[in-house]
Amino acid sequence: MKKKLFLLTGAAGLLGSNISRQLIEQGEDVRALVLNGDPALPHVPADVEVVLGDITVEADLDRFFDTGDRELYVIHCASIVTVSGDYNPKVHEVNVCGTENMLKKAFEKKVKKFVYVSSTSAIPELPKGQEIEEVRSFSPKGIVGFYGQTKAEASQLVLDAVEQGLDASIVFPSGICGPNDFAYGPVSSFVIDYVAGEMKAGVEGSFNAVDVRDLAAGCIACARKGRRGESYIMSNELVTMREMFDLLSELSGAKNVKTILPASIAKILGKTSDMIGRLTNSHPRMTSFAVYNMLRNNHFSSKKAEMELGYKVRPFRDTMRDEILWLQAEGKIMKTGLETAKI
């Protein structure tokens, strides 16, 4: 019997590092593709075999897939996430062309299972009040934001590969949060700014973010028992901006921000921020696309993943508590007696 090997892309990222850590803890062999010079490389678990390379470079993938006679399970996490809604050739190259390259190698090496980590941004939005579930096909048309469009295009490439004989499944995470985010992504940066008192107002609306540890477990479960050609949404409970502010203040002791901007004003500020970003060649956080993500319907259903994969999530409060504790340990937010008492 061939010995199993997990091939993981995006292994230095928040999700990839958690997947690799859990696989190692479960006694699995893991080979990870990491960009040369990635500052997060030291956070990849020591027992992971690291191959330096890029999913857009064929020679790098040749080395990555050169594994001898092993039974291969691929979890493809690598992508570029952006809050800009504008066309970006690099985002397309990585998210779409990179996925196409990975699928080509998967066919060549006759992998046992291929799991693609997409995004709920790739699923068409439904009117508020309706629960968003998995769909059977994907197209960039009708998807808001270039990132979501590239993930939709790549998701359809995976389904097309299934029709050609590949055993593949797709995971659709909502937003991702939790401790050990060494790139200090959107949620970590949000928490840092809020606790530091740098956030003067919030935006009306809601967001949906899953604990990265729960998502990692879900991706591994998908690699082991996800059905061929099936998609699985992995999300969490809806949290309003008001609820988020109240929770962060309670857990950290930070002053509670009372101002929540209505949708009409938030949209104007988003457009203004877009214009400033283009003029200054900067990357503001509060773009029109970021505002859209707050105001859109973020009610996603994870029932299918729960039933078929055993997917489950911890309370969002616990995730935020752990993230605050981790940020304190990293020196990103101040420790106070009140924080200690609350947590």
DRENKOL-819858 format. One record per residue (C-alpha): residue in one letter; chain; x, y, z. Coordinates in nm, 4 decimals, decimal comma. Layout:
N
+------+-------+----------+----------+----------+
! fike ! vexvo !        X !        Y !        Z !
+------+-------+----------+----------+----------+
!    a !     A !        X !        Y !        Z !
...
+------+-------+----------+----------+----------+
//
This chain:
343
+------+-------+----------+----------+----------+
! fike ! vexvo !        X !        Y !        Z !
+------+-------+----------+----------+----------+
!    m !     A !   0,0000 !   0,0000 !   0,0000 !
!    k !     A !   0,1284 !   0,3448 !  -0,0938 !
!    k !     A !   0,2124 !   0,5766 !   0,1930 !
!    k !     A !  -0,0111 !   0,8850 !   0,2195 !
!    l !     A !   0,1293 !   1,2356 !   0,1707 !
!    f !     A !  -0,0549 !   1,5683 !   0,2003 !
!    l !     A !   0,0535 !   1,8399 !  -0,0430 !
!    l !     A !  -0,0398 !   2,1845 !   0,0853 !
!    t !     A !  -0,0176 !   2,5242 !  -0,0854 !
!    g !     A !  -0,0408 !   2,8530 !   0,1015 !
!    a !     A !   0,1155 !   2,6777 !   0,3977 !
!    a !     A !   0,2644 !   2,9941 !   0,5503 !
!    g !     A !  -0,0721 !   3,1693 !   0,5598 !
!    l !     A !  -0,3198 !   3,1749 !   0,8471 !
!    l !     A !  -0,5268 !   2,8820 !   0,7190 !
!    g !     A !  -0,2422 !   2,6828 !   0,5687 !
!    s !     A !  -0,0290 !   2,6955 !   0,8823 !
!    n !     A !  -0,3218 !   2,5712 !   1,0914 !
!    i !     A !  -0,3958 !   2,2894 !   0,8472 !
!    s !     A !  -0,0336 !   2,1762 !   0,8489 !
!    r !     A !  -0,0176 !   2,1940 !   1,2270 !
!    q !     A !  -0,3295 !   1,9800 !   1,2675 !
!    l !     A !  -0,2123 !   1,7264 !   1,0094 !
!    i !     A !   0,1242 !   1,6878 !   1,1849 !
!    e !     A !  -0,0549 !   1,6428 !   1,5182 !
!    q !     A !  -0,2592 !   1,3659 !   1,3540 !
!    g !     A !   0,0582 !   1,1859 !   1,2438 !
!    e !     A !   0,0346 !   1,2711 !   0,8736 !
!    d !     A !   0,3240 !   1,3504 !   0,6389 !
!    v !     A !   0,2987 !   1,7020 !   0,4955 !
!    r !     A !   0,4875 !   1,8686 !   0,2110 !
!    a !     A !   0,4228 !   2,2423 !   0,1804 !
!    l !     A !   0,4808 !   2,4887 !  -0,1015 !
!    v !     A !   0,5934 !   2,8273 !   0,0338 !
!    l !     A !   0,6964 !   3,1381 !  -0,1565 !
!    n !     A !   1,0676 !   3,2087 !  -0,1396 !
!    g !     A !   1,1212 !   3,4938 !   0,1065 !
!    d !     A !   0,7804 !   3,4611 !   0,2722 !
!    p !     A !   0,8239 !   3,6287 !   0,6146 !
!    a !     A !   0,5808 !   3,3790 !   0,7703 !
!    l !     A !   0,7985 !   3,0791 !   0,6763 !
!    p !     A !   0,9364 !   3,0421 !   1,0339 !
!    h !     A !   0,5804 !   2,9751 !   1,1533 !
!    v !     A !   0,5386 !   2,6640 !   0,9386 !
!    p !     A !   0,5627 !   2,3628 !   1,1747 !
!    a !     A !   0,9125 !   2,2141 !   1,1898 !
!    d !     A !   0,7958 !   1,8657 !   1,0874 !
!    v !     A !   0,6565 !   1,9936 !   0,7571 !
!    e !     A !   0,8739 !   1,9373 !   0,4505 !
!    v !     A !   0,8991 !   2,2799 !   0,2854 !
!    v !     A !   0,9461 !   2,3297 !  -0,0877 !
!    l !     A !   1,0140 !   2,6893 !  -0,1922 !
!    g !     A !   0,8188 !   2,7835 !  -0,5001 !
!    d !     A !   0,5280 !   2,9556 !  -0,6713 !
!    i !     A !   0,2081 !   2,7969 !  -0,8060 !
!    t !     A !   0,2380 !   3,0123 !  -1,1182 !
!    v !     A !   0,5789 !   2,8630 !  -1,2088 !
!    e !     A !   0,5621 !   2,5220 !  -1,3759 !
!    a !     A !   0,9149 !   2,4185 !  -1,2766 !
!    d !     A !   0,8360 !   2,4895 !  -0,9105 !
!    l !     A !   0,5261 !   2,2698 !  -0,9261 !
!    d !     A !   0,7289 !   1,9939 !  -1,0917 !
!    r !     A !   0,9561 !   1,9916 !  -0,7859 !
!    f !     A !   0,6632 !   2,0171 !  -0,5462 !
!    f !     A !   0,4863 !   1,7165 !  -0,6984 !
!    d !     A !   0,8047 !   1,5101 !  -0,7312 !
!    t !     A !   0,7131 !   1,2827 !  -0,4413 !
!    g !     A !   0,7994 !   0,9353 !  -0,5621 !
!    d !     A !   0,5446 !   0,6584 !  -0,5198 !
!    r !     A !   0,3091 !   0,8225 !  -0,2677 !
!    e !     A !  -0,0696 !   0,8449 !  -0,2381 !
!    l !     A !  -0,1271 !   1,2184 !  -0,2743 !
!    y !     A !  -0,3911 !   1,4335 !  -0,1062 !
!    v !     A !  -0,3787 !   1,7960 !  -0,2208 !
!    i !     A !  -0,5207 !   2,0904 !  -0,0236 !
!    h !     A !  -0,4862 !   2,4037 !  -0,2349 !
!    c !     A !  -0,5116 !   2,7146 !  -0,0118 !
!    a !     A !  -0,2793 !   2,9571 !  -0,1895 !
!    s !     A !  -0,4435 !   3,2745 !  -0,3187 !
!    i !     A !  -0,4223 !   3,6519 !  -0,3084 !
!    v !     A !  -0,7005 !   3,8189 !  -0,1089 !
!    t !     A !  -0,7805 !   4,1824 !  -0,1819 !
!    v !     A !  -1,0446 !   4,4317 !  -0,0648 !
!    s !     A !  -1,0115 !   4,6216 !  -0,3919 !
!    g !     A !  -1,2862 !   4,5561 !  -0,6427 !
!    d !     A !  -1,0649 !   4,6509 !  -0,9377 !
!    y !     A !  -0,9050 !   4,4198 !  -1,1926 !
!    n !     A !  -0,5599 !   4,3059 !  -1,0860 !
!    p !     A !  -0,3520 !   4,0869 !  -1,3215 !
!    k !     A !  -0,1461 !   3,9377 !  -1,0365 !
!    v !     A !  -0,4590 !   3,8338 !  -0,8463 !
!    h !     A !  -0,5904 !   3,6624 !  -1,1606 !
!    e !     A !  -0,2562 !   3,4962 !  -1,2289 !
!    v !     A !  -0,2377 !   3,3432 !  -0,8804 !
!    n !     A !  -0,6031 !   3,2694 !  -0,8094 !
!    v !     A !  -0,7053 !   3,1414 !  -1,1535 !
!    c !     A !  -0,3926 !   3,0463 !  -1,3492 !
!    g !     A !  -0,2268 !   2,9056 !  -1,0363 !
!    t !     A !  -0,5284 !   2,6838 !  -0,9686 !
!    e !     A !  -0,5272 !   2,5704 !  -1,3316 !
!    n !     A !  -0,1590 !   2,4753 !  -1,2927 !
!    m !     A !  -0,2342 !   2,2802 !  -0,9756 !
!    l !     A !  -0,5154 !   2,0885 !  -1,1468 !
!    k !     A !  -0,2880 !   1,9991 !  -1,4368 !
!    k !     A !  -0,0295 !   1,8515 !  -1,2009 !
!    a !     A !  -0,3032 !   1,6714 !  -1,0058 !
!    f !     A !  -0,4048 !   1,4904 !  -1,3249 !
!    e !     A !  -0,0449 !   1,4095 !  -1,4145 !
!    k !     A !   0,0276 !   1,2640 !  -1,0704 !
!    k !     A !  -0,3110 !   1,0918 !  -1,0370 !
!    v !     A !  -0,3748 !   1,2410 !  -0,6931 !
!    k !     A !  -0,6125 !   1,0562 !  -0,4641 !
!    k !     A !  -0,7999 !   1,3706 !  -0,3573 !
!    f !     A !  -0,7910 !   1,7399 !  -0,4461 !
!    v !     A !  -0,9458 !   2,0008 !  -0,2143 !
!    y !     A !  -0,9717 !   2,3581 !  -0,3352 !
!    v !     A !  -1,0251 !   2,6352 !  -0,0795 !
!    s !     A !  -1,2439 !   2,8925 !  -0,2514 !
!    s !     A !  -1,4520 !   3,1661 !  -0,0816 !
!    t !     A !  -1,8148 !   3,2462 !  -0,0137 !
!    s !     A !  -1,7411 !   3,5594 !  -0,2213 !
!    a !     A !  -1,7646 !   3,3293 !  -0,5250 !
!    i !     A !  -2,1275 !   3,2361 !  -0,4514 !
!    p !     A !  -2,4007 !   3,4664 !  -0,5857 !
!    e !     A !  -2,5621 !   3,6764 !  -0,3145 !
!    l !     A !  -2,9280 !   3,6233 !  -0,2243 !
!    p !     A !  -3,1663 !   3,8885 !  -0,0878 !
!    k !     A !  -3,1375 !   3,9530 !   0,2844 !
!    g !     A !  -3,3456 !   3,7147 !   0,4902 !
!    q !     A !  -3,2549 !   3,4194 !   0,2683 !
!    e !     A !  -2,9913 !   3,1656 !   0,3685 !
!    i !     A !  -2,7143 !   3,1210 !   0,1102 !
!    e !     A !  -2,6327 !   2,7598 !   0,0258 !
!    e !     A !  -2,3981 !   2,5790 !  -0,2139 !
!    v !     A !  -2,4529 !   2,6133 !  -0,5890 !
!    r !     A !  -2,3732 !   2,3725 !  -0,8739 !
!    s !     A !  -2,1857 !   2,6028 !  -1,1121 !
!    f !     A !  -1,9840 !   2,9244 !  -1,0992 !
!    s !     A !  -1,9334 !   3,2304 !  -1,3150 !
!    p !     A !  -1,7654 !   3,5678 !  -1,2533 !
!    k !     A !  -2,0783 !   3,7355 !  -1,3923 !
!    g !     A !  -2,2911 !   3,8762 !  -1,1142 !
!    i !     A !  -2,0150 !   3,8437 !  -0,8522 !
!    v !     A !  -1,9194 !   4,1716 !  -0,6831 !
!    g !     A !  -1,5464 !   4,2372 !  -0,6496 !
!    f !     A !  -1,2547 !   4,1062 !  -0,8526 !
!    y !     A !  -1,1360 !   3,8697 !  -0,5781 !
!    g !     A !  -1,4718 !   3,6898 !  -0,5705 !
!    q !     A !  -1,4766 !   3,6788 !  -0,9504 !
!    t !     A !  -1,1386 !   3,5028 !  -0,9605 !
!    k !     A !  -1,2483 !   3,2537 !  -0,6960 !
!    a !     A !  -1,5658 !   3,1810 !  -0,8929 !
!    e !     A !  -1,3646 !   3,1247 !  -1,2096 !
!    a !     A !  -1,1214 !   2,8952 !  -1,0306 !
!    s !     A !  -1,4057 !   2,7035 !  -0,8626 !
!    q !     A !  -1,5571 !   2,6286 !  -1,2016 !
!    l !     A !  -1,2176 !   2,5044 !  -1,3232 !
!    v !     A !  -1,2207 !   2,2547 !  -1,0363 !
!    l !     A !  -1,5726 !   2,1348 !  -1,1236 !
!    d !     A !  -1,4678 !   2,1019 !  -1,4888 !
!    a !     A !  -1,1746 !   1,8872 !  -1,3750 !
!    v !     A !  -1,4184 !   1,6649 !  -1,1848 !
!    e !     A !  -1,6059 !   1,6068 !  -1,5112 !
!    q !     A !  -1,2736 !   1,4965 !  -1,6611 !
!    g !     A !  -1,2189 !   1,2375 !  -1,3862 !
!    l !     A !  -1,0509 !   1,4162 !  -1,0937 !
!    d !     A !  -1,1761 !   1,3417 !  -0,7426 !
!    a !     A !  -1,2053 !   1,6979 !  -0,6129 !
!    s !     A !  -1,4168 !   1,8915 !  -0,3635 !
!    i !     A !  -1,4395 !   2,2619 !  -0,2833 !
!    v !     A !  -1,4500 !   2,4400 !   0,0532 !
!    f !     A !  -1,6132 !   2,7846 !   0,0719 !
!    p !     A !  -1,5036 !   2,9694 !   0,3874 !
!    s !     A !  -1,6626 !   3,2929 !   0,4977 !
!    g !     A !  -1,4196 !   3,5416 !   0,6566 !
!    i !     A !  -1,1342 !   3,3856 !   0,8544 !
!    c !     A !  -1,0179 !   3,4905 !   1,2016 !
!    g !     A !  -0,8444 !   3,3541 !   1,5078 !
!    p !     A !  -0,5049 !   3,3438 !   1,6794 !
!    n !     A !  -0,1653 !   3,2828 !   1,5163 !
!    d !     A !  -0,2370 !   3,5292 !   1,2344 !
!    f !     A !   0,1232 !   3,6360 !   1,1799 !
!    a !     A !   0,0313 !   3,8340 !   0,8681 !
!    y !     A !  -0,2111 !   4,0358 !   1,0853 !
!    g !     A !  -0,4961 !   4,0105 !   0,8360 !
!    p !     A !  -0,8255 !   4,2015 !   0,8294 !
!    v !     A !  -0,9749 !   4,0782 !   1,1588 !
!    s !     A !  -0,6483 !   4,0956 !   1,3544 !
!    s !     A !  -0,5822 !   4,4477 !   1,2230 !
!    f !     A !  -0,9395 !   4,5436 !   1,3107 !
!    v !     A !  -0,8926 !   4,4241 !   1,6699 !
!    i !     A !  -0,5555 !   4,5998 !   1,7033 !
!    d !     A !  -0,6982 !   4,9314 !   1,5816 !
!    y !     A !  -1,0085 !   4,9057 !   1,7991 !
!    v !     A !  -0,8215 !   4,8280 !   2,1197 !
!    a !     A !  -0,5720 !   5,1082 !   2,0453 !
!    g !     A !  -0,8605 !   5,3557 !   2,0166 !
!    e !     A !  -0,7858 !   5,4276 !   1,6513 !
!    m !     A !  -1,1322 !   5,3292 !   1,5285 !
!    k !     A !  -1,3743 !   5,6182 !   1,5700 !
!    a !     A !  -1,6792 !   5,4631 !   1,4038 !
!    g !     A !  -1,8165 !   5,1427 !   1,2583 !
!    v !     A !  -2,0270 !   5,0612 !   0,9536 !
!    e !     A !  -2,3855 !   4,9466 !   0,9724 !
!    g !     A !  -2,4136 !   4,5829 !   0,8738 !
!    s !     A !  -2,2766 !   4,2416 !   0,9675 !
!    f !     A !  -1,9930 !   4,0043 !   0,8995 !
!    n !     A !  -1,9396 !   3,6307 !   0,9191 !
!    a !     A !  -1,5974 !   3,5011 !   1,0217 !
!    v !     A !  -1,5026 !   3,1429 !   1,1051 !
!    d !     A !  -1,2325 !   3,0431 !   1,3529 !
!    v !     A !  -0,9313 !   2,9320 !   1,1489 !
!    r !     A !  -0,8831 !   2,6281 !   1,3727 !
!    d !     A !  -1,2353 !   2,5049 !   1,2983 !
!    l !     A !  -1,1946 !   2,5798 !   0,9275 !
!    a !     A !  -0,8638 !   2,3893 !   0,9157 !
!    a !     A !  -1,0328 !   2,0855 !   1,0703 !
!    g !     A !  -1,3112 !   2,1168 !   0,8140 !
!    c !     A !  -1,0666 !   2,1272 !   0,5222 !
!    i !     A !  -0,8905 !   1,8146 !   0,6488 !
!    a !     A !  -1,2258 !   1,6396 !   0,6905 !
!    c !     A !  -1,3087 !   1,7362 !   0,3320 !
!    a !     A !  -0,9828 !   1,5791 !   0,2116 !
!    r !     A !  -1,0732 !   1,2573 !   0,3900 !
!    k !     A !  -1,4441 !   1,2222 !   0,3213 !
!    g !     A !  -1,5645 !   1,5063 !   0,0995 !
!    r !     A !  -1,7719 !   1,3718 !  -0,1882 !
!    r !     A !  -1,6394 !   1,4013 !  -0,5404 !
!    g !     A !  -1,7656 !   1,7152 !  -0,7133 !
!    e !     A !  -1,9341 !   1,8507 !  -0,3996 !
!    s !     A !  -1,8943 !   2,1942 !  -0,2416 !
!    y !     A !  -1,9077 !   2,2782 !   0,1289 !
!    i !     A !  -1,9726 !   2,6191 !   0,2851 !
!    m !     A !  -1,7875 !   2,6630 !   0,6153 !
!    s !     A !  -1,9090 !   2,9715 !   0,7986 !
!    n !     A !  -2,0039 !   3,0985 !   1,1427 !
!    e !     A !  -2,2783 !   3,2974 !   1,3105 !
!    l !     A !  -2,3686 !   3,6463 !   1,1893 !
!    v !     A !  -2,2201 !   3,9249 !   1,4009 !
!    t !     A !  -2,3279 !   4,2875 !   1,3687 !
!    m !     A !  -2,0815 !   4,5715 !   1,4031 !
!    r !     A !  -2,2531 !   4,6802 !   1,7231 !
!    e !     A !  -2,2152 !   4,3305 !   1,8685 !
!    m !     A !  -1,8497 !   4,3206 !   1,7631 !
!    f !     A !  -1,7707 !   4,6535 !   1,9293 !
!    d !     A !  -1,9468 !   4,5504 !   2,2499 !
!    l !     A !  -1,7642 !   4,2170 !   2,2593 !
!    l !     A !  -1,4196 !   4,3632 !   2,1980 !
!    s !     A !  -1,4714 !   4,6272 !   2,4661 !
!    e !     A !  -1,5916 !   4,3679 !   2,7160 !
!    l !     A !  -1,2995 !   4,1303 !   2,6512 !
!    s !     A !  -1,0189 !   4,3865 !   2,6209 !
!    g !     A !  -1,1314 !   4,6752 !   2,8392 !
!    a !     A !  -1,1077 !   4,9135 !   2,5423 !
!    k !     A !  -1,3373 !   5,2146 !   2,5301 !
!    n !     A !  -1,6610 !   5,1265 !   2,3536 !
!    v !     A !  -1,7079 !   5,3026 !   2,0199 !
!    k !     A !  -2,0680 !   5,4200 !   2,0006 !
!    t !     A !  -2,0868 !   5,5589 !   1,6460 !
!    i !     A !  -2,2200 !   5,3292 !   1,3752 !
!    l !     A !  -2,2420 !   5,4919 !   1,0322 !
!    p !     A !  -2,5576 !   5,4290 !   0,8275 !
!    a !     A !  -2,5239 !   5,2535 !   0,4931 !
!    s !     A !  -2,5716 !   5,5710 !   0,2880 !
!    i !     A !  -2,2764 !   5,7488 !   0,4501 !
!    a !     A !  -2,0593 !   5,4353 !   0,4500 !
!    k !     A !  -2,1035 !   5,3994 !   0,0727 !
!    i !     A !  -1,9958 !   5,7596 !   0,0153 !
!    l !     A !  -1,6879 !   5,7136 !   0,2341 !
!    g !     A !  -1,6022 !   5,3915 !   0,0517 !
!    k !     A !  -1,6106 !   5,5651 !  -0,2867 !
!    t !     A !  -1,4028 !   5,8536 !  -0,1509 !
!    s !     A !  -1,1502 !   5,6065 !  -0,0136 !
!    d !     A !  -1,1328 !   5,4334 !  -0,3536 !
!    m !     A !  -1,0507 !   5,7649 !  -0,5206 !
!    i !     A !  -0,7842 !   5,8545 !  -0,2652 !
!    g !     A !  -0,6278 !   5,5116 !  -0,3031 !
!    r !     A !  -0,5998 !   5,5502 !  -0,6806 !
!    l !     A !  -0,4563 !   5,9025 !  -0,6537 !
!    t !     A !  -0,1993 !   5,8093 !  -0,3896 !
!    n !     A !  -0,1340 !   5,4527 !  -0,5084 !
!    s !     A !  -0,2159 !   5,3310 !  -0,1574 !
!    h !     A !  -0,4292 !   5,0456 !  -0,0266 !
!    p !     A !  -0,6981 !   5,1813 !   0,2091 !
!    r !     A !  -0,9017 !   4,9386 !   0,4182 !
!    m !     A !  -1,2392 !   5,1076 !   0,3839 !
!    t !     A !  -1,2934 !   5,0577 !   0,0115 !
!    s !     A !  -1,6305 !   5,0388 !  -0,1619 !
!    f !     A !  -1,5828 !   4,6629 !  -0,1787 !
!    a !     A !  -1,5111 !   4,6435 !   0,1962 !
!    v !     A !  -1,8283 !   4,8441 !   0,2649 !
!    y !     A !  -2,0249 !   4,6159 !   0,0328 !
!    n !     A !  -1,9063 !   4,3121 !   0,2282 !
!    m !     A !  -2,0428 !   4,4652 !   0,5483 !
!    l !     A !  -2,3791 !   4,5591 !   0,3978 !
!    r !     A !  -2,4436 !   4,2455 !   0,1909 !
!    n !     A !  -2,6322 !   3,9335 !   0,2983 !
!    n !     A !  -2,3746 !   3,7360 !   0,4985 !
!    h !     A !  -2,6111 !   3,4608 !   0,6117 !
!    f !     A !  -2,4401 !   3,1431 !   0,4885 !
!    s !     A !  -2,5508 !   2,7887 !   0,5648 !
!    s !     A !  -2,2959 !   2,5281 !   0,6783 !
!    k !     A !  -2,5560 !   2,2530 !   0,7187 !
!    k !     A !  -2,4118 !   2,0400 !   0,4411 !
!    a !     A !  -2,0604 !   2,0498 !   0,5867 !
!    e !     A !  -2,1999 !   1,9742 !   0,9312 !
!    m !     A !  -2,3945 !   1,6706 !   0,8094 !
!    e !     A !  -2,1375 !   1,5215 !   0,5719 !
!    l !     A !  -1,8025 !   1,6244 !   0,7208 !
!    g !     A !  -1,8756 !   1,6741 !   1,0904 !
!    y !     A !  -1,7863 !   2,0418 !   1,0608 !
!    k !     A !  -1,8485 !   2,2437 !   1,3763 !
!    v !     A !  -1,7503 !   2,5828 !   1,5123 !
!    r !     A !  -1,6760 !   2,7148 !   1,8581 !
!    p !     A !  -1,8597 !   3,0243 !   1,9897 !
!    f !     A !  -1,7408 !   3,3471 !   1,8278 !
!    r !     A !  -1,6822 !   3,4909 !   2,1745 !
!    d !     A !  -1,4232 !   3,2197 !   2,2427 !
!    t !     A !  -1,2471 !   3,2971 !   1,9150 !
!    m !     A !  -1,2209 !   3,6670 !   1,9980 !
!    r !     A !  -1,0988 !   3,5907 !   2,3489 !
!    d !     A !  -0,8230 !   3,3677 !   2,2104 !
!    e !     A !  -0,7310 !   3,6227 !   1,9435 !
!    i !     A !  -0,7015 !   3,9013 !   2,2019 !
!    l !     A !  -0,4862 !   3,6838 !   2,4264 !
!    w !     A !  -0,2614 !   3,5972 !   2,1329 !
!    l !     A !  -0,2289 !   3,9616 !   2,0245 !
!    q !     A !  -0,1372 !   4,0510 !   2,3814 !
!    a !     A !   0,1315 !   3,7807 !   2,3848 !
!    e !     A !   0,2644 !   3,9174 !   2,0535 !
!    g !     A !   0,2821 !   4,2681 !   2,1997 !
!    k !     A !   0,0318 !   4,4049 !   1,9473 !
!    i !     A !  -0,2152 !   4,5253 !   2,2100 !
!    m !     A !  -0,1571 !   4,6384 !   2,5663 !
!    k !     A !  -0,2107 !   4,4158 !   2,8658 !
!    t !     A !  -0,4080 !   4,5700 !   3,1541 !
!    g !     A !  -0,5511 !   4,4434 !   3,4792 !
!    l !     A !  -0,9002 !   4,4923 !   3,3358 !
!    e !     A !  -0,8157 !   4,2746 !   3,0332 !
!    t !     A !  -0,6810 !   4,0029 !   3,2571 !
!    a !     A !  -0,9907 !   4,0130 !   3,4734 !
!    k !     A !  -1,2283 !   4,0015 !   3,1780 !
!    i !     A !  -1,0490 !   3,7209 !   2,9956 !
+------+-------+----------+----------+----------+
//
